[in-house]
């Protein structure tokens, strides 16, 4: 297998949207709100960029496009054109007939035949009176003209053509694809349609009554499948398509003025009666409304434009508006990426454009992509992080924090990462007197060859010796205390603290697996948190900063551990709560001396046990600074006054320096 490589110039594509990209996008949201499902929903809403830098549109953007397009259509068109177009066509038929009558009268007068002239005068007068007495409504005009004996062949032809068009457009508006499959409204096609409607109504009524369906859906499709070019696979799918079409016709009527609605409804009934379809269609409409009450039978649109719509145009536009509404409803109700799998991408491309359809396809795959990568899994109907996913989230947080720090310089502190001991650092150095003689053979022989050449035998000298660098590994136990009180999110401190917790857990579990990390969250009361629960930990909707209870739980956790012990506390508030002797919680703001004393008692117990407290303060007030200085004096720990932007730098730098000071038997003190 051969591969060819070329320099990346920014024009190549091929990086598909990967699980890591998706998880990177939701990391901050997940850590802040503690809800993976909600984070994915918000990602659906906002969209993202893929590995190619291409914009994946969010649901919110698509909904706005749909609303804007619907508004443009409604503000451009006028449904009154449906009525006016048909009325104008009927007036044209009547005028053509009147012209024909006048021509017939003139021809009779010019013939010199008095009898012919008398008959023509009487006939044209009678027919003219019939035309004068035509009802004002469309249905009445159609009914009378169907029974009228035209004198003009041209008028007769125009009327017949209009009736054929109206019947076809009515069927198209009612049943769209089915009408298109008919091709024309010949007597044979109409009879086949009536038979199909009868069979379909019988199947619906049998199913509603709980009776065996006869014919079966398969038999029905074998006989009448030509009427359904969309090729539905189930009876429900077929009925849903028909319900949507009939609901769109009803939406057209609902959207008209009462006069327009009465005119068009009367005309539709007249045409259906003429085709001997009215009873079957009314029966089907009632059955479908009962089976699909949510198909949009009450939907209406407020047209306010000037461009009149013809009957056929209105049907097409109402169909499009109905599809827009259905797509909008589906997008609005999508609570997870998988819900978007039901979107008809072809229709979405027609309504929103190909880029939006492509985005919908990618959004629908978000959760599947994460599941295939083993980062999330389904549990009791909810998506949850797997252990691998939690490690990845922690790694993301750690990588983000370390990306701010230059190698071998953590913050403003010099760091010597090299020590002496038994743990390899995978680096070598030239041997010096007093070093442990952990000889690296490859590097040593390489030095000799470079010095003397490649001839045999290879002669070694002490200057060639290269030894392994090692680190002394000293076990330490750390409890991270994170403030979960309501002030943390209110002051925008919570996300930074949560990232530090995830990053510290990732650092210790991956780089210092012998070490122990316990986690305690504290607000009005404190509680022990499991590392696996960290991603979904959120703040407590209570006031109160109970450091005393947090210190108590931290001391209990560390009592079970060996090695050096420390507490890292991240907070933005002074102690305002403590546990009383009777076990009840006492809260007061501003703090009272009783709470301060209870907190300092726990600090003294920790000090006696040799447990250092390193405090990282956010939004420190003068009172809080005074309290922390007192705590530091009692415990001989350290205090850092920082911001959300620099919190991670301070905590990780301090932890690593603490580890390396233990490795080199150094003690760094800071205040």
C-alpha positions, 0 to 999 in steps of 0.5 A: 500500500502506497501513500502520498503526502503533500503540504496542507494548504487549507483547501483540502477537505476530508476531516469529518465531524468527529466525536472529539470535536463534538465533545469539545463543543459541549465541554463548557456547557456540560461542566457549567450546567452538569447535564449532558442531555441539555448540553446536546440540546443547546448544541442542536440549537446553536450549531457548531463548526466541523473539522473543516471549519464549515458552519453547521447550522443550528436549529435556532437558525433554521427556525428563523429561516423558516419563519422568515420565508413563511412571512415573505410568502404571506406578505406577498400573496392574496388568497382572494385570487383563488375566488377571483380567478375562477369568477373571471374564467366563468365571466369569460365563458358567459361573455363568450356565450353572449357574443355567440348569441349576438352573432347568431341573432345577427346571422338570422337577421341577415338571412332574410328568413323571417321564421329563422329570425323569429326563432333566433330572437326567441332563443337568444332572448331566453338564453340571455335571460338564463345568463342574466339570472345566473346565481352570484355564487361560484357553485351556483354558476357552475351548477346552472352552466352545467345544465345550460345548452350553449349556443357557442361552441367556443363557450362550451369548450371554454367551460368544459376545459375550466371544469376539467382544470378545476376538478384536477386542481381540486383533487390536486389540492385535496390529494396532491400526489394521488391526483398527479398519478391519475393524469386525467379525470376520465370516467375510468380513472374516476371510477377507480378512484371511487373504488379506492376510496371505498376500500380505504374507508372500509379499512379505516372503519374496520381498524377503528372497530378492532375488526380484521382489515379486509383487504390487507394493506398489501392487497390494497397496494397491489390493486391501487398502488398506482395512486400512491407514487410516494410508495408508503410502506404501511397503512399508517404512513399512507393515511398520514400522507392523505391526512396532511393533504386534506388538512392543507385544503382545510387550511386554505378554507380557514385562511379565507374570508367568510365570503371567499370560504363560502364561495370556494367551499360551495364550488368544491362540493359542487365539483365533488358531487359532479364527480360522484366523490363527495360522499366518499371524500366526506367519509374519508375526511371524517375518518382521517380527522378522527385518526389524526387529530393533530394533522393541522385541521385548524391551521390558518395563514394570514395572507396580506399581500397583493399578488393573487393566487390561482386555485392551483397556485394556492394549493401548491403554496398551502402544501409548501406552507404546511411542510414548513409548519411540519418541519418547524414543529419537528425542529422545535420539539427535537429534544435530542439529536436522534429526533432529527432522524425523522426529517425528510432531508430532500424536502428540507433542502427544498425549503431551507437549502442544501447547506441546512439539509447537510447540517440537519444530517450531521446534527442527527448523528451527534449522539450516535457519533459519541456513542460509537466512540464509546464516550456516551451511552444510553441509560434508562432513556437518558444519555450519560458519559461513559468512564472514557467520556469522563476521562476525555472531558477531564483531559479537555479541561487539563489541556486547556489549562496547560495550554497557557503554560510554557514547558518547564515554566509554570506561572511565574515559578521555576520548575525543575522536573528532574529528580533522583529515584526509581521512576524513569523520566524517559530522559538521559544525562551524562554520568557524574560521580555520585549518580545512581548507575542506571546505565542507558545502553543505547545512549552509552554505545551511541556516544562511544561510536560517535567518539571513536567511529563504528569499528569493532570492538567498541571501546567504552570510556567513562565519558561515554556513560549515559544514565537514566534520569529518574523521579522520586515518587512520593505518595500524596493525598489531596482533597479538593474542596469546591464551593457550590454555593449560589454565589459561584455562578452568580459571580461567574466563578463556577465554570472555572472551579469545575474545570479545575476539579476535572483537570486536577482529577485528570492530572492525578489519575493519569500522571500520579496514579499512586496519589489519592484525590477526594472531592468535597462540594460545600454550600449550606452543607458539604457532601463527598463527591465521586469523581465519576459524578463530577461532569454532572455536578452543579451548584446548589440553589441555596445560600450558605458557605459551610467551610466547617462541614467541608473541612470535617468531611475532608479530614475524615477522607484524609484520615484513611490515607497515607503520605503527605496530605493537603486540602485545596479549597476553591471559594469566593465567600467567607464562612456563613454556615456551620453544623451545630452540636445538635446536627442542625445547620446554622446560617447567617449573613453576614457571618457571626462569630459562632460560625467563624469559631466553629470553622477555626476549630476544624482548621486547628484539628487539620493542623494537628493532623499535619494537613495543609490547607491551600486556599484559592480565593475568587472575588476576595473582599477585605473581610474575606482576606482578613479571614483567610490570612487568619486561617493561613496563620493557624494552619501554615498553609498558603493563600492565593487571591486569583480570578476565574481566568487564572485559577487553573494556572495557580492550582495546577502549578501549585499542585505540580510544584508540591509534588516535585518539592516532595520528590526533591525533598524541598519545601516551598512556602508561599503566602 
